[in-house]
């Protein structure tokens, strides 16, 4: 089923979010929503119209996984498509909260991120201004609503009063036809979706904008899109920032980004963010909430640790390099997996790739490439990859081992689950 969501009312402004545990005197309901995408989108809009917060859960997840999240995050109600009912152990949430979003869990146990209505308004205003969005635009939602990338599509459209076209799942043919058949003008995708659509020669140039996020957009993928006259906007952000808080390296209005350079000889460092879209806290996890922020001793401002490494280019644009914990340290050199992946994905026999590290007695770690070949029976060899890499990468970045696999483990948002990469590579994994 395809759906169209038309917001009834525009969200009213709220003060900046509280970055420490809330002391708001009034609480509101937190409604867990477990339903197919179009139905869930309607229920989210209904809850927001009532001033309630939503917790969207994956309807395809195992029942045991959903039960764990319900116990951990304690919503007050649940609506599973058969009706809404109270949950006896639920706890209300601070007024001004729009959503609790479950993190992807790529590097730790999933947590519940409390996102505010003020943040919703801020990203809505930022995207509306940056992309000149009007009520005439029709954003296409083909991403999961239980991830911030999908939920933010609804949030931004709520601010701009744009109708949202809801697809029940990502479908190459339907997305390709959406501009002509449904009048879709903007679509949000993860890079793997964009790559598949480009491979299929989809007429993405008929969208006013194609917004990418959830995972790094490589320069080569952007170049491919631009050669097909696709207007690509690379959004950087986290679950903790209502998704994209910077577009093409420029922060949205009201967002500040800082690079810490402690113990780093170059101009890279951890990316810190502050502003209205930043989360209030992790629900029911005071310790994690305290660790997530650092206080500027001079101003007293709270800054969110992103755990991403980045820098600013000569024009002042943010360049995201990788996750802090993902670097492979080989021979004392910090190797960015994303940089290696961005180079090797251009190999004509590579369909998908992930890069990880394996312990090595001499080098500390070895760079290992996990490759999904375009032709299952004719995968590239390690020597092929190394020869290809030598023309594009430094010596430390060249893979020392190859794992041929059938798929790369990713979240629904497109991020590589590096902790699920095979620890003992087997070149005959196929």
N, C-alpha and C positions, 0 to 999 in steps of 0.2 A: 504494500500500500504506500502511495505517495501522499504527503501531507503538506499543508501550507499553514503556518502559524502567523497570526496577525496580533501583535501586542495590543491590549485594550487601552492601557494608560502608560504614560511616560513615568519612569521612576523619578521620585522627588529627590532633591539633593540631600546629602548627609554630610556630617563633619568628617574630617580625616579619620581613618581607622585607628583604633587603639592598638598599639604594638605590644602591650603587656596584657596579662589576663584581664578581661573586661570587668568593669564595675558598674555596668549599665543597670539602672534600677528596674527596667522592664525587660522581660524575656519573651520569646516567641517560640512557636512550634518549629521543630525540625522534622520535615517529612521525608522519609525514605521512599524513593520511587523506583519500582522494578517493573518495567514494561517495555514493549517494542518501541522503537525510536520515535515514530510519529505520535504515538499515544503518550509517551513520556514527555515529549516536547510540549504537548498541550497541558499536561498536568503540572509541568514546571511553570509555565506561564500563569496558570490558575493560582498556584501557590504564591508566586511573586505578586500577583494582583492583590492577594490577601495580606501581604507583608510578612509572609512566612519564608523560612529558609528550606532549601532542598538538599537532599543527599541522594544522588543518582547512582544506582548500583547496576552492575552488568547483568542483564537478564539471562545471559548465556553462561554465567559463572556457576560452578558447582554449588549446590545448596549449602554445603558445609562452609565454603568460603564466604558466602553471603552472611551466614549465621555468625561467623567470627567478626565480620565488620559491624554487624548490627550490635553485637555485644560490646565491641570496642568503642563505637561512636555513639551509641545510645540515643537514637532518634526518638521523638515523642510519638510519631505515627508512621505507618507504612501504607503505601498504596501500590498494590501489585497488579493493578488492572481489573481486579474483581471487586474493588471497593476499598475505602479507607478505614483503617481501624487504629485504635490507640495501642501503644506498646507500654505495658505496665512498668517496665524498668527504664523508660525513656527520660531524658533530662532536657528541659527547654534550653534554648540558646539565646545569646544576647540579642536584643533588638538591633536592627541595622545589619544583621547578617543575611546575606543572600543565598549562600551555598556552603556546603562542606564537600570538598573534592578530595577523593582518595588519590594519594600520590602513586606513581607508577611502580615504585618498589624496585627500581633498577639497581640501587646500591644499598638498600636497607629495607626493613619491614615497612609496609605501606602505612602512611599516617593520614589523618583527616585534617585538611587545610580549611580553616575558617576564612571565607572570603566575604567582604562587606558589600553593602549596597553602594557605599561611596566609591568603592573600587570598580563596581559595575558601571557606574556613571562615568568614572574617569576613563576607562578603556573605551566605552561607547563614544564619549566626546572626542577622545584622541583619534580613534579610527575614522570617525565622521569627518573630522577636520583634515586629517592627513590624506584620506582617499576621496574627499568630497562626496561622501555618501549622503543620499537623500531618500525621502520616502518612496521615490520611484525605483530605487534599487531593490533587487530580489536576491538576497544571499542564498546560496545552496549549502545545505547541511548534509554532508555525507560522512561525517566523523562520529565516533561514539560519544554519546552524551555523558557517559560516566567518566570521561576524561575532560580536562579543562579545555582542550582544543575545540571539542564539540560544544560544550556548554557555553563557551565564550562567544560562539557564533550567535546563539540566542540572546546572550547578554548585550552584545553590541547592537544587534537589530532592535532590541527593546528601546535603546536610547534613540536610535534614528527613525523609529516607527516603520522600519522596512519589513515587508512580508518575507518570511523565511520558507523556502522550499525544502521539505524534509524527504530525504531518500532513506529507505529502510536499511540500506547497506551500501557500501562502495561498489559501484558497478560501472565498468569502463564505458559500456554503451550508453547507459542512462546519463552519466555525467557528460559524455560527448554531445548528447542531444539536448541537454538541459537549456542552453541559451536559446536555441531555436524553438523547442517545444514548450518550454515553461517560462521563458523570459528571464532566466537566471543571469545575473550580471557580475556576481562575485562568488568565488568558491575558495574554501580553505582546504588545504591538502597537506599531508606529510610528504617529504621528498620521495619516498618510494612510490606513492601514488602518482606524483607528478611524472616520475620516470616512466612508469607503465603507460600513462596517458600519452606521453611523447612518443614512446615506442609504437603505440597504436595509431599514431598520426591523428589524434583527437584535435578538433578545431578549438583549442584552448584560447586562441587569439580572439574568439568571440566573447569571452568574459572581459569585463573592464579591468578586473584585477584577479590574479591568482595568488592567494596568500599561502605561504608555506611556513611550517613550524613543527615543533615536536622533536625535531632532529636537525643536525646541521645541513644547510643547503650548500653543496659543493659549488665551486666556481664553474666546474665543467657542466654541471647540471643546469645552473643558471644560464650559461652560454648556449646550451642546447635549446632551452626554452626561448631565449631571446632571438635565436636564429629563426624560430618559428613565429616571431612577432608576438610572443606572449608577455604580457605585463606582469612580471613576477615581483611580489613584495615579500621579502624575507623577514618574518616576525621572530624576535627573540623574547623568550620569557619562560616562566616556570608555572607549575600548579600554584605556587605561592604568590604569583604576581598576576593572577587572573589571565594567565597565558601571555600573549605577546604584549610586552611593555616597551619595545623598541622596534621600529620598522626600518629596514635597510640600514641598520646601525644607528638610527637617530631615536633617542628616547621620546616617548609620547609627552605632550605637555603635562607638567606636574611631576614627571618622573626624573629622578636624579640617579646617575650611574657613576660609580667610582671604581677605580682599579687599585687594589692594594698591591704593593711591591715588596712586601717583607721577604727577605732572604732570597730574592730573585735578582740576578745580575742584569737581565734584559728589561724591556718595557712591558712585560706581561705580568699578570697577577690575578688574584681572585676578583671576580666581578661582585660588587656590592650594589644593592638597589634600595632606594627609599621612595615613598610616594603613596598616594591614595590606593592604588591597586594592590599594594603589598598586604599579605594576609594579616589578620588580627593575631592568630596563634594556631597551634596544632590542638585539635579538640582532645580534651582529657589527657594531655601529655605536657605537663608544665616543664619538665626537664628538657624535652626536645625543643619546646618553644623558647626557652631561655638560651639554649645553644644556637638557635637559628639566627639570633640577632647580636650585633656588636654595637656598642654605644660610642659615639664620638665624644671624647672627653672635653673637647672645646665647646661644642654646641649642645651636647646632650641628645642629639638626634639618634634615632635607632636606624641601623642599616641591616638589611637582610643579607646573610651569607648565601650566595647562590651555589657555591662549590663548583663554579665554572671558572675556567681560566680564559682570560681575554686580554686585549690591548686596544688602543685607539690608533687608527691609521692617521696619516698626515692631515687628512681633512676633518679629523675629530670623530669619525664614525667608529662605533664599537665593532670589533672583530672578535668573534668567539672562537677559541682554539679547541678546547676540550674540557671534559670533566676533570676535576682535581685528581680523583682517585683512579682515572683511566690511563694515565701516562705509563708507558713502559720505560723503565730506566735500564738502559743497556750500555755498559761501559761508561757509566757516569753521565750519559746523555739522556735528557728527557725526550722521549719519542711520543708524539701525538698520534694516537690511533686514527683519529679523524683525518689527519693530513695524509697518512699512508693510504687509507681507504679512498680518499678523494682522488689520489693519483692512480691507484690500481683498478678502480671501477672503470677506467677508460680502456683497459685491456679488452680487445675484441671478444675474448672467450669468457669474460667474467660477467655474470648476470647480477650477482650480489656478493658483498664481501663484508667481513668484520675482521678487525685486527686486535690481537690480545698479546699478553706476555706470558712466557713460561720460564720458571726458574732455571738458571744456568750457573754452574760453578765458576766459570771463568768471567762471563760478562755481567753476571747478576740476573739479567733476564734476556731472553731471546724474543725477537719479534716473530709472531706466528700469524699467518694469513689463513682465514677460514673462508673458503670460496665456494659459491654456488655457480657451477659452470653453465654456460648457455646451452651446450650440448652435453647431456648426461654421460654419454659414452666416450666423449673426447675432451676431458677436462684439461686445462693448462697444467704444465709441469712446474715444479719449483724453479727450474732453470729458466723457463719461459718468463715467469713472473719477475725473477731477479734481473734478467736482461732488460725487461720492460721498465723496471723500477730504477735501474741505474741511470737512465736518461732523465729521470724526473725527481729523484729523491737522493738524500745524502746516504753515506755508507751505513750510518747507524739505523736508518729507517728501512733498509732493505730486509724483507722477511728472510728468516733463516729456516723456516719450516712452513709446510703447506698442509692444510686439512681440507679435503674435498668433502662437501656436505650437501644435503638436499635442501636445506633452508637455514637462514640466519634467524636465531631467536630474537624477536622484537616485541615490544609492547604494542597495544592497539594504537598508540600515538606515534609509532614509528621508531622509537628509541631502541638501540641494540641492547639486549640483556647480556652484557659481557660476562656476568657471573655464571651464565648458563653455557658458555662456550666450553667445548670438551677439554678437560684438563690434560688428557693423554691423546694427542692427535693421532689419527689413523688415516693415512692417505687413501685407504680403500673403504672409506665410510659409506660410499654409495652402495 
